[in-house]
Amino acid sequence: MKKTIPTVLLGKAIIPNDGGELTLTQRDGDFAISLTGVHGELMSSRMYSSEVALSELGCAHLEGVENAKVLVGGLGMGFTLGAALQAVSISSEVVVAELVPEVVEWNKGPLGECAGRPLDDTRTRVYLGDVAELFLTQQATYDAILLDVDNGPEAFTHDDNSALYSIDSLHTIRAMLRPKGVLAVWSAWHDPSFTKKLKKARFDVSYKTVRAHKGKGSKHTIYLAKVN
Ligand SMILES: C[S@@+](CC[C@H](N)C(=O)[O-])C[C@H]1O[C@@H](n2cnc3c(N)ncnc32)[C@H](O)[C@@H]1O
């Protein structure tokens, strides 16, 4: 008889500001962060190639650049953060904004090894809170902003996130980027209306289709919006 592998609940977290609930589960050696209710899986340790591609594509212009500054929106399991650290020089800084404090704790604990403990890197700074709060200064601060807080350019984790993808917000994000800076956004689908919004916010826009894992699996889209 085939042995069933149990799914073990490792943790639960309430998303701030009347959000839903996140759970962290483990099945065999794999982890999943899910939104309880109808939404389902937010991130799995089985598939992370497109999360890595978000950093590789969004930071491609930073190879060898001293003192680069990168913002990662959404820690998840740390794959995007880990790949951003790989992509930038030793003198650079990568700020990761994470809305749910428990996600940071999970990354210090059981999730840490998934992406090679990127929180331990001395170039990492953690901002506990909504990534949108960091856009309020409107000062050209970052060489790259890498956003993966939802499943695409519409609210998924939290209703408040819908404002992030508005034309006004995209103008604000553009103002946060240094000359030749890049905003990269992860999406589970291609949304032509988002390309239009990015263009309206005066970005140079392209997108790449990447596979979920090692050239296989679902097709995901990485939007690359450059300051020209
Ligand atoms: C899909 S996961 C990110 C996966 C990540 N790219 C990785 O490599 O594992 C989304 C993450 O964004 C966080 N999040 C959602 N909305 C946020 C917001 N407005 N500000 C900061 N973090 C947010 C979630 O709690 C979750 O940890």
The ligand as an SDF file (V2000), in Angstrom:
LIG
                    3D

 27 29  0  0  0  0  0  0  0  0999 V2000
    4.2750   35.6130   -3.5870 C   0  0  0  0  0  0  0  0  0  0  0  0
    5.0700   35.9620   -2.0790 S   0  0  0  0  0  0  0  0  0  0  0  0
    6.6650   36.5050   -2.6020 C   0  0  0  0  0  0  0  0  0  0  0  0
    7.5430   35.3770   -3.0580 C   0  0  0  0  0  0  0  0  0  0  0  0
    8.9930   35.8120   -3.1940 C   0  0  0  0  0  0  0  0  0  0  0  0
    9.2010   36.5030   -4.4560 N   0  0  0  0  0  0  0  0  0  0  0  0
    9.9380   34.6560   -3.0750 C   0  0  0  0  0  0  0  0  0  0  0  0
   10.9490   34.6650   -3.7890 O   0  0  0  0  0  0  0  0  0  0  0  0
    9.7030   33.7390   -2.2940 O   0  0  0  0  0  0  0  0  0  0  0  0
    4.3300   37.4970   -1.6140 C   0  0  0  0  0  0  0  0  0  0  0  0
    4.8860   38.0880   -0.3230 C   0  0  0  0  0  0  0  0  0  0  0  0
    4.5410   39.4750   -0.2750 O   0  0  0  0  0  0  0  0  0  0  0  0
    4.0720   39.8020    1.0210 C   0  0  0  0  0  0  0  0  0  0  0  0
    3.2310   41.0000    0.8510 N   0  0  0  0  0  0  0  0  0  0  0  0
    1.9760   41.0800    0.3680 C   0  0  0  0  0  0  0  0  0  0  0  0
    1.5690   42.3590    0.2760 N   0  0  0  0  0  0  0  0  0  0  0  0
    2.6170   43.1210    0.6990 C   0  0  0  0  0  0  0  0  0  0  0  0
    2.8250   44.5280    0.8110 C   0  0  0  0  0  0  0  0  0  0  0  0
    1.8820   45.3960    0.4610 N   0  0  0  0  0  0  0  0  0  0  0  0
    4.0230   44.9540    1.2860 N   0  0  0  0  0  0  0  0  0  0  0  0
    5.0070   44.0750    1.6300 C   0  0  0  0  0  0  0  0  0  0  0  0
    4.8520   42.7300    1.5440 N   0  0  0  0  0  0  0  0  0  0  0  0
    3.6890   42.2540    1.0680 C   0  0  0  0  0  0  0  0  0  0  0  0
    3.3550   38.5410    1.4620 C   0  0  0  0  0  0  0  0  0  0  0  0
    3.1790   38.4950    2.8620 O   0  0  0  0  0  0  0  0  0  0  0  0
    4.3000   37.4610    0.9260 C   0  0  0  0  0  0  0  0  0  0  0  0
    5.3270   37.1820    1.8390 O   0  0  0  0  0  0  0  0  0  0  0  0
  1  2  1  0
  2  3  1  0
  2 10  1  0
  3  4  1  0
  4  5  1  0
  5  6  1  0
  5  7  1  0
  7  8  2  0
  7  9  1  0
 10 11  1  0
 11 12  1  0
 11 26  1  0
 12 13  1  0
 13 14  1  0
 13 24  1  0
 14 15  1  0
 14 23  1  0
 15 16  2  0
 16 17  1  0
 17 18  1  0
 17 23  2  0
 18 19  1  0
 18 20  2  0
 20 21  1  0
 21 22  2  0
 22 23  1  0
 24 25  1  0
 24 26  1  0
 26 27  1  0
M  CHG  2   2   1   9  -1
M  END
$$$$
